[in-house]
Amino acid sequence: MADVDSRAGHGYATKEIFAYVNGVHAPHHEGLRFAFEAPERFGLPAIQVGPSEGKLLTLLVRLGGVKRAVEIGTLAGYSAIRIAEALPPDGHLLSLEYEPKHAEVARQSLTNAGMGGRVTVLEGAAIDTLPTLVSRGPFDAVFLDADKKSYDLYGRWAAANLRSGGLLLADNVYLFGRLLDESEESAAMRRFHEEAARAFDSVCVPTPDGLLLGIRR
């Protein structure tokens, strides 16, 4: 059940409610806790997905029967762990990271969580790395959480390299409240939304900053 305000986008969650539901439904084991706290510990930006969004990634990847996945934007490895935990024993995640320091921390996080064998962190600009992965596809899932100005480019790559029925997941698709602004970044994000809607059966899940979920047609 919803009311007029909640259907229009008003949220009822508070910090206290978030803390409660995260603790009940998305608790951290030691490896996840290390990765989640790594940005503060190592001087990285603390821009990783939240615990509930991370657990949602795990559940969606599991429900989608994902075996081969690509992540664009590794940071400290938190979302990579969440994805890798849902993969089968012979599954693998290729995670792309632009910053060498972030990649180094992510590898440590993955090792601590026992996921080092399921994830390969590839350093460099995603726009340069993605063409080298085409021969390893088609993929079962692509998760975007990187530079927002390039989401339209990343979305096109995902549409071309996901199997039919494959998952497209993208965080921050409200663009921190700037989605409808008159800027190049906002225009690129709107192109991402519109092109994803044409290539995927899609929905924008109303997480705090929006999570696009698409199933490749």
PyMOL CGO cylinders between C-alpha atoms (Angstrom):
from pymol import cmd
from pymol.cgo import CYLINDER

trace = [
    CYLINDER, 0.00, 0.00, 0.00, 1.17, 3.53, -0.73, 0.3, 1, 1, 1, 1, 1, 1,
    CYLINDER, 1.17, 3.53, -0.73, -0.24, 7.01, -0.37, 0.3, 1, 1, 1, 1, 1, 1,
    CYLINDER, -0.24, 7.01, -0.37, -0.19, 10.01, -2.70, 0.3, 1, 1, 1, 1, 1, 1,
    CYLINDER, -0.19, 10.01, -2.70, 2.99, 11.41, -1.14, 0.3, 1, 1, 1, 1, 1, 1,
    CYLINDER, 2.99, 11.41, -1.14, 5.00, 8.18, -1.30, 0.3, 1, 1, 1, 1, 1, 1,
    CYLINDER, 5.00, 8.18, -1.30, 3.95, 7.53, -4.89, 0.3, 1, 1, 1, 1, 1, 1,
    CYLINDER, 3.95, 7.53, -4.89, 5.20, 11.01, -5.74, 0.3, 1, 1, 1, 1, 1, 1,
    CYLINDER, 5.20, 11.01, -5.74, 8.61, 10.29, -4.23, 0.3, 1, 1, 1, 1, 1, 1,
    CYLINDER, 8.61, 10.29, -4.23, 8.33, 11.26, -0.57, 0.3, 1, 1, 1, 1, 1, 1,
    CYLINDER, 8.33, 11.26, -0.57, 10.35, 8.90, 1.60, 0.3, 1, 1, 1, 1, 1, 1,
    CYLINDER, 10.35, 8.90, 1.60, 9.68, 7.82, 5.17, 0.3, 1, 1, 1, 1, 1, 1,
    CYLINDER, 9.68, 7.82, 5.17, 13.06, 6.32, 5.99, 0.3, 1, 1, 1, 1, 1, 1,
    CYLINDER, 13.06, 6.32, 5.99, 15.24, 7.91, 8.66, 0.3, 1, 1, 1, 1, 1, 1,
    CYLINDER, 15.24, 7.91, 8.66, 18.85, 7.21, 9.63, 0.3, 1, 1, 1, 1, 1, 1,
    CYLINDER, 18.85, 7.21, 9.63, 17.53, 5.16, 12.52, 0.3, 1, 1, 1, 1, 1, 1,
    CYLINDER, 17.53, 5.16, 12.52, 15.23, 3.11, 10.28, 0.3, 1, 1, 1, 1, 1, 1,
    CYLINDER, 15.23, 3.11, 10.28, 18.06, 2.56, 7.79, 0.3, 1, 1, 1, 1, 1, 1,
    CYLINDER, 18.06, 2.56, 7.79, 20.34, 1.36, 10.59, 0.3, 1, 1, 1, 1, 1, 1,
    CYLINDER, 20.34, 1.36, 10.59, 17.69, -1.06, 11.84, 0.3, 1, 1, 1, 1, 1, 1,
    CYLINDER, 17.69, -1.06, 11.84, 16.78, -2.63, 8.50, 0.3, 1, 1, 1, 1, 1, 1,
    CYLINDER, 16.78, -2.63, 8.50, 20.41, -2.82, 7.39, 0.3, 1, 1, 1, 1, 1, 1,
    CYLINDER, 20.41, -2.82, 7.39, 21.28, -4.67, 10.58, 0.3, 1, 1, 1, 1, 1, 1,
    CYLINDER, 21.28, -4.67, 10.58, 18.38, -7.10, 10.22, 0.3, 1, 1, 1, 1, 1, 1,
    CYLINDER, 18.38, -7.10, 10.22, 18.49, -7.81, 6.47, 0.3, 1, 1, 1, 1, 1, 1,
    CYLINDER, 18.49, -7.81, 6.47, 21.99, -6.85, 5.29, 0.3, 1, 1, 1, 1, 1, 1,
    CYLINDER, 21.99, -6.85, 5.29, 24.44, -7.47, 8.13, 0.3, 1, 1, 1, 1, 1, 1,
    CYLINDER, 24.44, -7.47, 8.13, 28.17, -7.35, 7.48, 0.3, 1, 1, 1, 1, 1, 1,
    CYLINDER, 28.17, -7.35, 7.48, 30.49, -10.26, 8.05, 0.3, 1, 1, 1, 1, 1, 1,
    CYLINDER, 30.49, -10.26, 8.05, 34.13, -9.41, 8.68, 0.3, 1, 1, 1, 1, 1, 1,
    CYLINDER, 34.13, -9.41, 8.68, 35.11, -9.26, 5.01, 0.3, 1, 1, 1, 1, 1, 1,
    CYLINDER, 35.11, -9.26, 5.01, 32.22, -7.00, 4.08, 0.3, 1, 1, 1, 1, 1, 1,
    CYLINDER, 32.22, -7.00, 4.08, 32.89, -4.75, 7.06, 0.3, 1, 1, 1, 1, 1, 1,
    CYLINDER, 32.89, -4.75, 7.06, 36.53, -4.32, 6.04, 0.3, 1, 1, 1, 1, 1, 1,
    CYLINDER, 36.53, -4.32, 6.04, 35.55, -3.38, 2.48, 0.3, 1, 1, 1, 1, 1, 1,
    CYLINDER, 35.55, -3.38, 2.48, 32.77, -1.03, 3.60, 0.3, 1, 1, 1, 1, 1, 1,
    CYLINDER, 32.77, -1.03, 3.60, 35.08, 0.79, 6.02, 0.3, 1, 1, 1, 1, 1, 1,
    CYLINDER, 35.08, 0.79, 6.02, 38.11, 0.74, 3.69, 0.3, 1, 1, 1, 1, 1, 1,
    CYLINDER, 38.11, 0.74, 3.69, 37.45, 4.13, 2.04, 0.3, 1, 1, 1, 1, 1, 1,
    CYLINDER, 37.45, 4.13, 2.04, 37.76, 5.92, 5.38, 0.3, 1, 1, 1, 1, 1, 1,
    CYLINDER, 37.76, 5.92, 5.38, 40.70, 3.79, 6.44, 0.3, 1, 1, 1, 1, 1, 1,
    CYLINDER, 40.70, 3.79, 6.44, 42.70, 4.28, 3.23, 0.3, 1, 1, 1, 1, 1, 1,
    CYLINDER, 42.70, 4.28, 3.23, 41.66, 7.79, 2.25, 0.3, 1, 1, 1, 1, 1, 1,
    CYLINDER, 41.66, 7.79, 2.25, 39.31, 6.86, -0.59, 0.3, 1, 1, 1, 1, 1, 1,
    CYLINDER, 39.31, 6.86, -0.59, 35.99, 8.62, -1.25, 0.3, 1, 1, 1, 1, 1, 1,
    CYLINDER, 35.99, 8.62, -1.25, 33.22, 6.96, 0.77, 0.3, 1, 1, 1, 1, 1, 1,
    CYLINDER, 33.22, 6.96, 0.77, 30.86, 6.58, -2.18, 0.3, 1, 1, 1, 1, 1, 1,
    CYLINDER, 30.86, 6.58, -2.18, 30.17, 2.83, -2.14, 0.3, 1, 1, 1, 1, 1, 1,
    CYLINDER, 30.17, 2.83, -2.14, 26.62, 1.48, -2.22, 0.3, 1, 1, 1, 1, 1, 1,
    CYLINDER, 26.62, 1.48, -2.22, 24.84, 1.13, 1.10, 0.3, 1, 1, 1, 1, 1, 1,
    CYLINDER, 24.84, 1.13, 1.10, 24.36, -2.22, 2.87, 0.3, 1, 1, 1, 1, 1, 1,
    CYLINDER, 24.36, -2.22, 2.87, 20.80, -2.73, 1.62, 0.3, 1, 1, 1, 1, 1, 1,
    CYLINDER, 20.80, -2.73, 1.62, 21.67, -1.81, -1.97, 0.3, 1, 1, 1, 1, 1, 1,
    CYLINDER, 21.67, -1.81, -1.97, 24.63, -4.17, -1.72, 0.3, 1, 1, 1, 1, 1, 1,
    CYLINDER, 24.63, -4.17, -1.72, 22.42, -7.00, -0.50, 0.3, 1, 1, 1, 1, 1, 1,
    CYLINDER, 22.42, -7.00, -0.50, 19.97, -6.22, -3.30, 0.3, 1, 1, 1, 1, 1, 1,
    CYLINDER, 19.97, -6.22, -3.30, 22.81, -6.74, -5.79, 0.3, 1, 1, 1, 1, 1, 1,
    CYLINDER, 22.81, -6.74, -5.79, 23.51, -10.13, -4.22, 0.3, 1, 1, 1, 1, 1, 1,
    CYLINDER, 23.51, -10.13, -4.22, 19.89, -11.22, -4.46, 0.3, 1, 1, 1, 1, 1, 1,
    CYLINDER, 19.89, -11.22, -4.46, 19.40, -9.99, -8.03, 0.3, 1, 1, 1, 1, 1, 1,
    CYLINDER, 19.40, -9.99, -8.03, 22.57, -11.69, -9.23, 0.3, 1, 1, 1, 1, 1, 1,
    CYLINDER, 22.57, -11.69, -9.23, 21.46, -14.91, -7.57, 0.3, 1, 1, 1, 1, 1, 1,
    CYLINDER, 21.46, -14.91, -7.57, 17.94, -14.70, -8.97, 0.3, 1, 1, 1, 1, 1, 1,
    CYLINDER, 17.94, -14.70, -8.97, 19.34, -14.00, -12.44, 0.3, 1, 1, 1, 1, 1, 1,
    CYLINDER, 19.34, -14.00, -12.44, 21.51, -17.11, -12.45, 0.3, 1, 1, 1, 1, 1, 1,
    CYLINDER, 21.51, -17.11, -12.45, 24.52, -14.94, -13.21, 0.3, 1, 1, 1, 1, 1, 1,
    CYLINDER, 24.52, -14.94, -13.21, 27.82, -16.68, -13.93, 0.3, 1, 1, 1, 1, 1, 1,
    CYLINDER, 27.82, -16.68, -13.93, 29.84, -14.07, -15.86, 0.3, 1, 1, 1, 1, 1, 1,
    CYLINDER, 29.84, -14.07, -15.86, 29.58, -10.46, -14.78, 0.3, 1, 1, 1, 1, 1, 1,
    CYLINDER, 29.58, -10.46, -14.78, 31.22, -7.09, -15.35, 0.3, 1, 1, 1, 1, 1, 1,
    CYLINDER, 31.22, -7.09, -15.35, 31.38, -4.25, -12.84, 0.3, 1, 1, 1, 1, 1, 1,
    CYLINDER, 31.38, -4.25, -12.84, 32.38, -0.74, -13.88, 0.3, 1, 1, 1, 1, 1, 1,
    CYLINDER, 32.38, -0.74, -13.88, 33.69, 1.09, -10.82, 0.3, 1, 1, 1, 1, 1, 1,
    CYLINDER, 33.69, 1.09, -10.82, 35.38, -1.05, -8.15, 0.3, 1, 1, 1, 1, 1, 1,
    CYLINDER, 35.38, -1.05, -8.15, 36.35, 1.52, -5.48, 0.3, 1, 1, 1, 1, 1, 1,
    CYLINDER, 36.35, 1.52, -5.48, 37.30, -0.56, -2.38, 0.3, 1, 1, 1, 1, 1, 1,
    CYLINDER, 37.30, -0.56, -2.38, 35.64, -3.77, -3.54, 0.3, 1, 1, 1, 1, 1, 1,
    CYLINDER, 35.64, -3.77, -3.54, 32.46, -3.70, -1.44, 0.3, 1, 1, 1, 1, 1, 1,
    CYLINDER, 32.46, -3.70, -1.44, 29.97, -4.15, -4.29, 0.3, 1, 1, 1, 1, 1, 1,
    CYLINDER, 29.97, -4.15, -4.29, 32.32, -6.63, -5.97, 0.3, 1, 1, 1, 1, 1, 1,
    CYLINDER, 32.32, -6.63, -5.97, 32.14, -8.82, -2.87, 0.3, 1, 1, 1, 1, 1, 1,
    CYLINDER, 32.14, -8.82, -2.87, 28.36, -8.50, -2.80, 0.3, 1, 1, 1, 1, 1, 1,
    CYLINDER, 28.36, -8.50, -2.80, 28.18, -9.63, -6.43, 0.3, 1, 1, 1, 1, 1, 1,
    CYLINDER, 28.18, -9.63, -6.43, 30.79, -12.37, -6.12, 0.3, 1, 1, 1, 1, 1, 1,
    CYLINDER, 30.79, -12.37, -6.12, 29.01, -13.94, -3.15, 0.3, 1, 1, 1, 1, 1, 1,
    CYLINDER, 29.01, -13.94, -3.15, 26.07, -14.73, -5.42, 0.3, 1, 1, 1, 1, 1, 1,
    CYLINDER, 26.07, -14.73, -5.42, 28.10, -16.33, -8.22, 0.3, 1, 1, 1, 1, 1, 1,
    CYLINDER, 28.10, -16.33, -8.22, 28.37, -20.11, -8.59, 0.3, 1, 1, 1, 1, 1, 1,
    CYLINDER, 28.37, -20.11, -8.59, 31.74, -21.74, -7.81, 0.3, 1, 1, 1, 1, 1, 1,
    CYLINDER, 31.74, -21.74, -7.81, 32.79, -21.46, -11.46, 0.3, 1, 1, 1, 1, 1, 1,
    CYLINDER, 32.79, -21.46, -11.46, 31.47, -17.91, -11.87, 0.3, 1, 1, 1, 1, 1, 1,
    CYLINDER, 31.47, -17.91, -11.87, 33.65, -14.84, -12.28, 0.3, 1, 1, 1, 1, 1, 1,
    CYLINDER, 33.65, -14.84, -12.28, 33.39, -11.06, -12.04, 0.3, 1, 1, 1, 1, 1, 1,
    CYLINDER, 33.39, -11.06, -12.04, 35.57, -8.66, -14.04, 0.3, 1, 1, 1, 1, 1, 1,
    CYLINDER, 35.57, -8.66, -14.04, 35.70, -5.38, -12.13, 0.3, 1, 1, 1, 1, 1, 1,
    CYLINDER, 35.70, -5.38, -12.13, 37.04, -2.25, -13.81, 0.3, 1, 1, 1, 1, 1, 1,
    CYLINDER, 37.04, -2.25, -13.81, 38.75, 0.49, -11.81, 0.3, 1, 1, 1, 1, 1, 1,
    CYLINDER, 38.75, 0.49, -11.81, 40.42, 3.67, -13.05, 0.3, 1, 1, 1, 1, 1, 1,
    CYLINDER, 40.42, 3.67, -13.05, 42.43, 4.56, -9.91, 0.3, 1, 1, 1, 1, 1, 1,
    CYLINDER, 42.43, 4.56, -9.91, 45.42, 2.27, -9.11, 0.3, 1, 1, 1, 1, 1, 1,
    CYLINDER, 45.42, 2.27, -9.11, 45.14, 2.97, -5.37, 0.3, 1, 1, 1, 1, 1, 1,
    CYLINDER, 45.14, 2.97, -5.37, 41.48, 1.99, -5.37, 0.3, 1, 1, 1, 1, 1, 1,
    CYLINDER, 41.48, 1.99, -5.37, 42.31, -1.22, -7.24, 0.3, 1, 1, 1, 1, 1, 1,
    CYLINDER, 42.31, -1.22, -7.24, 45.02, -2.09, -4.72, 0.3, 1, 1, 1, 1, 1, 1,
    CYLINDER, 45.02, -2.09, -4.72, 42.65, -1.61, -1.79, 0.3, 1, 1, 1, 1, 1, 1,
    CYLINDER, 42.65, -1.61, -1.79, 39.92, -3.58, -3.58, 0.3, 1, 1, 1, 1, 1, 1,
    CYLINDER, 39.92, -3.58, -3.58, 42.21, -6.55, -4.11, 0.3, 1, 1, 1, 1, 1, 1,
    CYLINDER, 42.21, -6.55, -4.11, 43.00, -6.54, -0.40, 0.3, 1, 1, 1, 1, 1, 1,
    CYLINDER, 43.00, -6.54, -0.40, 39.29, -6.38, 0.44, 0.3, 1, 1, 1, 1, 1, 1,
    CYLINDER, 39.29, -6.38, 0.44, 38.50, -9.25, -1.91, 0.3, 1, 1, 1, 1, 1, 1,
    CYLINDER, 38.50, -9.25, -1.91, 41.27, -11.39, -0.44, 0.3, 1, 1, 1, 1, 1, 1,
    CYLINDER, 41.27, -11.39, -0.44, 40.07, -10.68, 3.09, 0.3, 1, 1, 1, 1, 1, 1,
    CYLINDER, 40.07, -10.68, 3.09, 36.55, -11.74, 2.10, 0.3, 1, 1, 1, 1, 1, 1,
    CYLINDER, 36.55, -11.74, 2.10, 37.76, -14.95, 0.43, 0.3, 1, 1, 1, 1, 1, 1,
    CYLINDER, 37.76, -14.95, 0.43, 36.65, -13.70, -2.99, 0.3, 1, 1, 1, 1, 1, 1,
    CYLINDER, 36.65, -13.70, -2.99, 40.02, -13.10, -4.62, 0.3, 1, 1, 1, 1, 1, 1,
    CYLINDER, 40.02, -13.10, -4.62, 39.60, -16.11, -6.90, 0.3, 1, 1, 1, 1, 1, 1,
    CYLINDER, 39.60, -16.11, -6.90, 36.19, -15.04, -8.15, 0.3, 1, 1, 1, 1, 1, 1,
    CYLINDER, 36.19, -15.04, -8.15, 37.02, -11.44, -9.06, 0.3, 1, 1, 1, 1, 1, 1,
    CYLINDER, 37.02, -11.44, -9.06, 39.63, -9.91, -11.36, 0.3, 1, 1, 1, 1, 1, 1,
    CYLINDER, 39.63, -9.91, -11.36, 40.23, -6.18, -10.89, 0.3, 1, 1, 1, 1, 1, 1,
    CYLINDER, 40.23, -6.18, -10.89, 41.31, -4.55, -14.15, 0.3, 1, 1, 1, 1, 1, 1,
    CYLINDER, 41.31, -4.55, -14.15, 42.99, -1.13, -13.95, 0.3, 1, 1, 1, 1, 1, 1,
    CYLINDER, 42.99, -1.13, -13.95, 42.50, 1.64, -16.47, 0.3, 1, 1, 1, 1, 1, 1,
    CYLINDER, 42.50, 1.64, -16.47, 39.79, 3.75, -18.05, 0.3, 1, 1, 1, 1, 1, 1,
    CYLINDER, 39.79, 3.75, -18.05, 36.69, 1.62, -18.59, 0.3, 1, 1, 1, 1, 1, 1,
    CYLINDER, 36.69, 1.62, -18.59, 36.12, 3.13, -22.01, 0.3, 1, 1, 1, 1, 1, 1,
    CYLINDER, 36.12, 3.13, -22.01, 39.47, 1.62, -23.05, 0.3, 1, 1, 1, 1, 1, 1,
    CYLINDER, 39.47, 1.62, -23.05, 39.12, -1.69, -21.17, 0.3, 1, 1, 1, 1, 1, 1,
    CYLINDER, 39.12, -1.69, -21.17, 35.58, -2.60, -22.21, 0.3, 1, 1, 1, 1, 1, 1,
    CYLINDER, 35.58, -2.60, -22.21, 36.41, -3.29, -25.90, 0.3, 1, 1, 1, 1, 1, 1,
    CYLINDER, 36.41, -3.29, -25.90, 39.00, -5.85, -24.78, 0.3, 1, 1, 1, 1, 1, 1,
    CYLINDER, 39.00, -5.85, -24.78, 36.32, -7.84, -22.94, 0.3, 1, 1, 1, 1, 1, 1,
    CYLINDER, 36.32, -7.84, -22.94, 33.97, -8.38, -25.87, 0.3, 1, 1, 1, 1, 1, 1,
    CYLINDER, 33.97, -8.38, -25.87, 35.49, -11.73, -26.79, 0.3, 1, 1, 1, 1, 1, 1,
    CYLINDER, 35.49, -11.73, -26.79, 34.81, -12.99, -23.25, 0.3, 1, 1, 1, 1, 1, 1,
    CYLINDER, 34.81, -12.99, -23.25, 31.08, -12.36, -23.54, 0.3, 1, 1, 1, 1, 1, 1,
    CYLINDER, 31.08, -12.36, -23.54, 28.22, -12.41, -23.81, 0.3, 1, 1, 1, 1, 1, 1,
    CYLINDER, 28.22, -12.41, -23.81, 27.84, -11.64, -20.13, 0.3, 1, 1, 1, 1, 1, 1,
    CYLINDER, 27.84, -11.64, -20.13, 25.04, -12.38, -17.68, 0.3, 1, 1, 1, 1, 1, 1,
    CYLINDER, 25.04, -12.38, -17.68, 25.16, -9.10, -15.74, 0.3, 1, 1, 1, 1, 1, 1,
    CYLINDER, 25.16, -9.10, -15.74, 26.71, -5.64, -15.88, 0.3, 1, 1, 1, 1, 1, 1,
    CYLINDER, 26.71, -5.64, -15.88, 26.76, -3.31, -12.86, 0.3, 1, 1, 1, 1, 1, 1,
    CYLINDER, 26.76, -3.31, -12.86, 27.52, 0.40, -13.30, 0.3, 1, 1, 1, 1, 1, 1,
    CYLINDER, 27.52, 0.40, -13.30, 28.76, 2.58, -10.45, 0.3, 1, 1, 1, 1, 1, 1,
    CYLINDER, 28.76, 2.58, -10.45, 31.41, 4.79, -12.02, 0.3, 1, 1, 1, 1, 1, 1,
    CYLINDER, 31.41, 4.79, -12.02, 31.70, 8.24, -13.64, 0.3, 1, 1, 1, 1, 1, 1,
    CYLINDER, 31.70, 8.24, -13.64, 28.15, 9.34, -14.34, 0.3, 1, 1, 1, 1, 1, 1,
    CYLINDER, 28.15, 9.34, -14.34, 29.01, 11.36, -17.46, 0.3, 1, 1, 1, 1, 1, 1,
    CYLINDER, 29.01, 11.36, -17.46, 29.80, 8.09, -19.26, 0.3, 1, 1, 1, 1, 1, 1,
    CYLINDER, 29.80, 8.09, -19.26, 26.75, 6.06, -18.25, 0.3, 1, 1, 1, 1, 1, 1,
    CYLINDER, 26.75, 6.06, -18.25, 25.27, 6.38, -21.73, 0.3, 1, 1, 1, 1, 1, 1,
    CYLINDER, 25.27, 6.38, -21.73, 28.45, 4.88, -23.24, 0.3, 1, 1, 1, 1, 1, 1,
    CYLINDER, 28.45, 4.88, -23.24, 28.56, 2.11, -20.65, 0.3, 1, 1, 1, 1, 1, 1,
    CYLINDER, 28.56, 2.11, -20.65, 24.88, 1.37, -21.19, 0.3, 1, 1, 1, 1, 1, 1,
    CYLINDER, 24.88, 1.37, -21.19, 25.42, 0.92, -24.93, 0.3, 1, 1, 1, 1, 1, 1,
    CYLINDER, 25.42, 0.92, -24.93, 28.27, -1.50, -24.26, 0.3, 1, 1, 1, 1, 1, 1,
    CYLINDER, 28.27, -1.50, -24.26, 26.09, -3.45, -21.86, 0.3, 1, 1, 1, 1, 1, 1,
    CYLINDER, 26.09, -3.45, -21.86, 23.25, -3.65, -24.38, 0.3, 1, 1, 1, 1, 1, 1,
    CYLINDER, 23.25, -3.65, -24.38, 25.66, -5.02, -26.99, 0.3, 1, 1, 1, 1, 1, 1,
    CYLINDER, 25.66, -5.02, -26.99, 27.40, -7.52, -24.72, 0.3, 1, 1, 1, 1, 1, 1,
    CYLINDER, 27.40, -7.52, -24.72, 24.72, -8.92, -22.42, 0.3, 1, 1, 1, 1, 1, 1,
    CYLINDER, 24.72, -8.92, -22.42, 22.94, -12.11, -23.35, 0.3, 1, 1, 1, 1, 1, 1,
    CYLINDER, 22.94, -12.11, -23.35, 19.20, -12.09, -23.82, 0.3, 1, 1, 1, 1, 1, 1,
    CYLINDER, 19.20, -12.09, -23.82, 17.81, -12.17, -20.29, 0.3, 1, 1, 1, 1, 1, 1,
    CYLINDER, 17.81, -12.17, -20.29, 21.00, -10.66, -18.86, 0.3, 1, 1, 1, 1, 1, 1,
    CYLINDER, 21.00, -10.66, -18.86, 20.86, -8.03, -16.12, 0.3, 1, 1, 1, 1, 1, 1,
    CYLINDER, 20.86, -8.03, -16.12, 21.80, -4.37, -16.32, 0.3, 1, 1, 1, 1, 1, 1,
    CYLINDER, 21.80, -4.37, -16.32, 22.15, -2.73, -12.90, 0.3, 1, 1, 1, 1, 1, 1,
    CYLINDER, 22.15, -2.73, -12.90, 23.16, 0.91, -12.46, 0.3, 1, 1, 1, 1, 1, 1,
    CYLINDER, 23.16, 0.91, -12.46, 23.46, 2.95, -9.28, 0.3, 1, 1, 1, 1, 1, 1,
    CYLINDER, 23.46, 2.95, -9.28, 22.96, 6.72, -8.82, 0.3, 1, 1, 1, 1, 1, 1,
    CYLINDER, 22.96, 6.72, -8.82, 20.59, 7.09, -11.74, 0.3, 1, 1, 1, 1, 1, 1,
    CYLINDER, 20.59, 7.09, -11.74, 18.81, 10.02, -10.04, 0.3, 1, 1, 1, 1, 1, 1,
    CYLINDER, 18.81, 10.02, -10.04, 22.23, 11.71, -10.37, 0.3, 1, 1, 1, 1, 1, 1,
    CYLINDER, 22.23, 11.71, -10.37, 22.10, 13.01, -6.79, 0.3, 1, 1, 1, 1, 1, 1,
    CYLINDER, 22.10, 13.01, -6.79, 18.95, 14.95, -7.60, 0.3, 1, 1, 1, 1, 1, 1,
    CYLINDER, 18.95, 14.95, -7.60, 20.40, 16.55, -10.74, 0.3, 1, 1, 1, 1, 1, 1,
    CYLINDER, 20.40, 16.55, -10.74, 18.88, 14.23, -13.34, 0.3, 1, 1, 1, 1, 1, 1,
    CYLINDER, 18.88, 14.23, -13.34, 16.70, 16.93, -14.91, 0.3, 1, 1, 1, 1, 1, 1,
    CYLINDER, 16.70, 16.93, -14.91, 19.30, 19.71, -14.79, 0.3, 1, 1, 1, 1, 1, 1,
    CYLINDER, 19.30, 19.71, -14.79, 20.58, 21.41, -17.92, 0.3, 1, 1, 1, 1, 1, 1,
    CYLINDER, 20.58, 21.41, -17.92, 24.12, 20.02, -17.91, 0.3, 1, 1, 1, 1, 1, 1,
    CYLINDER, 24.12, 20.02, -17.91, 26.09, 17.65, -20.11, 0.3, 1, 1, 1, 1, 1, 1,
    CYLINDER, 26.09, 17.65, -20.11, 26.29, 15.10, -17.29, 0.3, 1, 1, 1, 1, 1, 1,
    CYLINDER, 26.29, 15.10, -17.29, 22.53, 15.22, -16.73, 0.3, 1, 1, 1, 1, 1, 1,
    CYLINDER, 22.53, 15.22, -16.73, 21.86, 14.91, -20.46, 0.3, 1, 1, 1, 1, 1, 1,
    CYLINDER, 21.86, 14.91, -20.46, 24.15, 11.86, -20.63, 0.3, 1, 1, 1, 1, 1, 1,
    CYLINDER, 24.15, 11.86, -20.63, 22.30, 10.23, -17.74, 0.3, 1, 1, 1, 1, 1, 1,
    CYLINDER, 22.30, 10.23, -17.74, 18.94, 10.88, -19.38, 0.3, 1, 1, 1, 1, 1, 1,
    CYLINDER, 18.94, 10.88, -19.38, 20.25, 9.30, -22.58, 0.3, 1, 1, 1, 1, 1, 1,
    CYLINDER, 20.25, 9.30, -22.58, 21.26, 6.30, -20.50, 0.3, 1, 1, 1, 1, 1, 1,
    CYLINDER, 21.26, 6.30, -20.50, 17.73, 6.00, -19.08, 0.3, 1, 1, 1, 1, 1, 1,
    CYLINDER, 17.73, 6.00, -19.08, 16.03, 6.37, -22.44, 0.3, 1, 1, 1, 1, 1, 1,
    CYLINDER, 16.03, 6.37, -22.44, 18.34, 4.02, -24.34, 0.3, 1, 1, 1, 1, 1, 1,
    CYLINDER, 18.34, 4.02, -24.34, 18.12, 1.42, -21.56, 0.3, 1, 1, 1, 1, 1, 1,
    CYLINDER, 18.12, 1.42, -21.56, 14.33, 1.54, -21.73, 0.3, 1, 1, 1, 1, 1, 1,
    CYLINDER, 14.33, 1.54, -21.73, 14.50, 0.71, -25.45, 0.3, 1, 1, 1, 1, 1, 1,
    CYLINDER, 14.50, 0.71, -25.45, 16.94, -2.19, -25.15, 0.3, 1, 1, 1, 1, 1, 1,
    CYLINDER, 16.94, -2.19, -25.15, 15.82, -3.64, -21.81, 0.3, 1, 1, 1, 1, 1, 1,
    CYLINDER, 15.82, -3.64, -21.81, 12.67, -4.41, -19.91, 0.3, 1, 1, 1, 1, 1, 1,
    CYLINDER, 12.67, -4.41, -19.91, 13.54, -1.85, -17.25, 0.3, 1, 1, 1, 1, 1, 1,
    CYLINDER, 13.54, -1.85, -17.25, 12.50, -0.10, -14.07, 0.3, 1, 1, 1, 1, 1, 1,
    CYLINDER, 12.50, -0.10, -14.07, 14.10, 2.52, -11.85, 0.3, 1, 1, 1, 1, 1, 1,
    CYLINDER, 14.10, 2.52, -11.85, 14.03, 1.16, -8.30, 0.3, 1, 1, 1, 1, 1, 1,
    CYLINDER, 14.03, 1.16, -8.30, 13.52, 4.06, -5.85, 0.3, 1, 1, 1, 1, 1, 1,
    CYLINDER, 13.52, 4.06, -5.85, 16.57, 3.50, -3.69, 0.3, 1, 1, 1, 1, 1, 1,
    CYLINDER, 16.57, 3.50, -3.69, 18.02, 6.69, -2.12, 0.3, 1, 1, 1, 1, 1, 1,
    CYLINDER, 18.02, 6.69, -2.12, 19.67, 7.71, -5.41, 0.3, 1, 1, 1, 1, 1, 1,
    CYLINDER, 19.67, 7.71, -5.41, 17.89, 5.35, -7.81, 0.3, 1, 1, 1, 1, 1, 1,
    CYLINDER, 17.89, 5.35, -7.81, 18.95, 1.92, -9.08, 0.3, 1, 1, 1, 1, 1, 1,
    CYLINDER, 18.95, 1.92, -9.08, 18.13, 1.04, -12.67, 0.3, 1, 1, 1, 1, 1, 1,
    CYLINDER, 18.13, 1.04, -12.67, 17.28, -2.62, -13.24, 0.3, 1, 1, 1, 1, 1, 1,
    CYLINDER, 17.28, -2.62, -13.24, 17.00, -3.92, -16.79, 0.3, 1, 1, 1, 1, 1, 1,
    CYLINDER, 17.00, -3.92, -16.79, 16.54, -7.35, -18.37, 0.3, 1, 1, 1, 1, 1, 1,
    CYLINDER, 16.54, -7.35, -18.37, 18.00, -7.58, -21.89, 0.3, 1, 1, 1, 1, 1, 1,
    CYLINDER, 18.00, -7.58, -21.89, 15.36, -8.24, -24.51, 0.3, 1, 1, 1, 1, 1, 1,
]
cmd.load_cgo(trace, "trace")
